[in-house]
Amino acid sequence: MKLSSGIELAYCTNVHRGETWAETFAALERHTLPVRRRVAPGRSYAIGLRLGQRAAAELAQPATLLAFQRWLAQHDCTVFTINGFPYGSFHGTRVKEQVYAPDWSTPERVAYTLQLFELLVALTPPGASASVSTVPASFKAFVAAEPARKKAIFANLTDCGRRIAALAKKSGRDLHLGLEPEPCCLIETTAETVDFFTEWRASDRAVEGEGLLRHVGVNYDCCHLAIEFESAGAALDRLAAAGLRLSKLHLSSALRVTPDAAGRAALAAFVEPTYLHQVVAGDPRTGAVRRRYTDLPDALADPAPAPAGEEWRVHFHVPLHAAPGAPFADTRDHLADALDWLARHRGACTHLEMETYTWEVLPPALRLPIEEQLVREYEWTLAALAARGLA
């Protein structure tokens, strides 16, 4: 929904199953419309759409696209952003590190991303701002095994940036791509993100000369950067000082726990076979990172005792509206700090998306009926934005 501050707010439909367009559309009718009726009666409603490659290709068929355009008009709904991170399957199967494949070293990632922008042009009015969020360039282990990927990543981002810029000019829309820093990926901290964009700039004059940074920027996921023990205000200041566009903010929260015997035992309930749950160990008082684990089972298998005062932050998105309960805490403080920064820097980012995609794999004690969870997340988020004069 469009708020009085000019912010667009939606929840990301990656919380629902749907790898084909038919499955995706069925989820919109089964879940999104009931939520829409409860949180935005009598007003236009924005959808944060998740489309994998197969669903995007199917939606791009003229008759299918026309039918969806008519459906959006019928229900007074809009689409301002698409989650273009997972290229393939995202629910009900092992995803883990393959969620980053194909990465930005491949032509498949470029073609898929451009198709998402073509769809946004068809789904948004002239003059609109429309965004796509994407993988953090690559997974660190992929590049370590094949260093030549980095050069291909820069070349592909230049090519894609040029084509997004051309499409934006032709369509009269403000189109922008956001690379999403994530633990254990090629860009995981904001310092690494700035270094990555600096290296890209140095590799190709077109990045500055053709204004590509207007169209290729950063999708800031509050869960991911909180896991890295970053301060939201300092992190966002760092990105802004580097001249990077803040394409979208993912409103999300991660698990925090003291890795003592009780904490480790409780974490066992969050071990599951679908997603990668990176763990970063650090000192919450100083923000110093001590160790990283690629997945939660790796952390739990480490027999070394944690130093006094250490905290583990786990890449497991938990609901925004409620604390996970002892022995856990969450990182909503980072999210609140990010919203404070946004209130001080109005207009720095107008695309906000709630992204608690882990509903199917949450422990039962944390899992409400899906529509109820989404409604409560809207209520929490709208109250947090209103408290800062942003809604």
CORQUISUL-V405463 format. One record per residue. N is the residue number from 1. PHI is phi as a letter, one per 40 degrees, with the letter a starting at -180 (none if undefined). Layout:
N;PHI, N;PHI
//
This chain:
1;none, 2;c, 3;c, 4;c, 5;c, 6;g, 7;c, 8;c, 9;b, 10;a, 11;b, 12;c, 13;c, 14;c, 15;c, 16;b, 17;c, 18;i, 19;b, 20;c, 21;c, 22;d, 23;c, 24;c, 25;c, 26;c, 27;c, 28;c, 29;c, 30;c, 31;b, 32;c, 33;c, 34;c, 35;c, 36;d, 37;c, 38;c, 39;b, 40;a, 41;c, 42;g, 43;b, 44;c, 45;b, 46;c, 47;b, 48;c, 49;c, 50;b, 51;b, 52;c, 53;c, 54;c, 55;c, 56;c, 57;c, 58;c, 59;c, 60;c, 61;c, 62;d, 63;c, 64;c, 65;c, 66;c, 67;c, 68;c, 69;d, 70;c, 71;c, 72;d, 73;c, 74;c, 75;b, 76;f, 77;b, 78;b, 79;b, 80;b, 81;a, 82;b, 83;c, 84;b, 85;c, 86;c, 87;c, 88;b, 89;d, 90;b, 91;b, 92;g, 93;a, 94;c, 95;b, 96;f, 97;c, 98;c, 99;c, 100;c, 101;b, 102;c, 103;c, 104;c, 105;c, 106;b, 107;c, 108;c, 109;c, 110;c, 111;c, 112;c, 113;c, 114;c, 115;c, 116;c, 117;c, 118;d, 119;c, 120;c, 121;c, 122;c, 123;b, 124;b, 125;c, 126;d, 127;g, 128;c, 129;c, 130;b, 131;b, 132;b, 133;c, 134;a, 135;c, 136;c, 137;g, 138;a, 139;c, 140;d, 141;c, 142;c, 143;c, 144;c, 145;c, 146;a, 147;d, 148;c, 149;d, 150;c, 151;c, 152;c, 153;c, 154;c, 155;c, 156;c, 157;c, 158;c, 159;c, 160;c, 161;d, 162;c, 163;c, 164;c, 165;c, 166;c, 167;c, 168;c, 169;c, 170;c, 171;c, 172;g, 173;b, 174;c, 175;b, 176;a, 177;b, 178;b, 179;c, 180;b, 181;d, 182;a, 183;d, 184;g, 185;b, 186;d, 187;b, 188;b, 189;b, 190;c, 191;c, 192;c, 193;c, 194;c, 195;c, 196;c, 197;c, 198;c, 199;c, 200;c, 201;d, 202;c, 203;c, 204;a, 205;c, 206;c, 207;d, 208;c, 209;c, 210;b, 211;g, 212;c, 213;c, 214;c, 215;b, 216;b, 217;a, 218;b, 219;c, 220;c, 221;c, 222;c, 223;c, 224;c, 225;c, 226;c, 227;d, 228;c, 229;g, 230;c, 231;c, 232;d, 233;c, 234;c, 235;c, 236;c, 237;c, 238;c, 239;c, 240;c, 241;c, 242;c, 243;g, 244;c, 245;c, 246;c, 247;c, 248;a, 249;b, 250;c, 251;c, 252;a, 253;b, 254;b, 255;c, 256;b, 257;a, 258;c, 259;c, 260;c, 261;c, 262;c, 263;c, 264;c, 265;c, 266;c, 267;c, 268;d, 269;c, 270;b, 271;c, 272;a, 273;c, 274;c, 275;b, 276;c, 277;b, 278;c, 279;b, 280;b, 281;b, 282;a, 283;b, 284;c, 285;c, 286;b, 287;g, 288;c, 289;c, 290;b, 291;a, 292;b, 293;b, 294;c, 295;a, 296;d, 297;d, 298;c, 299;c, 300;c, 301;c, 302;c, 303;c, 304;c, 305;c, 306;c, 307;c, 308;d, 309;g, 310;c, 311;b, 312;b, 313;b, 314;b, 315;c, 316;b, 317;c, 318;b, 319;d, 320;c, 321;c, 322;a, 323;c, 324;c, 325;g, 326;d, 327;c, 328;c, 329;b, 330;b, 331;b, 332;c, 333;c, 334;c, 335;c, 336;c, 337;c, 338;c, 339;c, 340;c, 341;c, 342;c, 343;c, 344;c, 345;b, 346;c, 347;g, 348;c, 349;a, 350;b, 351;b, 352;b, 353;b, 354;c, 355;b, 356;b, 357;c, 358;c, 359;d, 360;c, 361;b, 362;c, 363;d, 364;d, 365;c, 366;b, 367;b, 368;c, 369;d, 370;d, 371;c, 372;c, 373;d, 374;c, 375;c, 376;c, 377;c, 378;d, 379;d, 380;c, 381;c, 382;c, 383;c, 384;c, 385;c, 386;c, 387;c, 388;b, 389;g, 390;b, 391;a
//
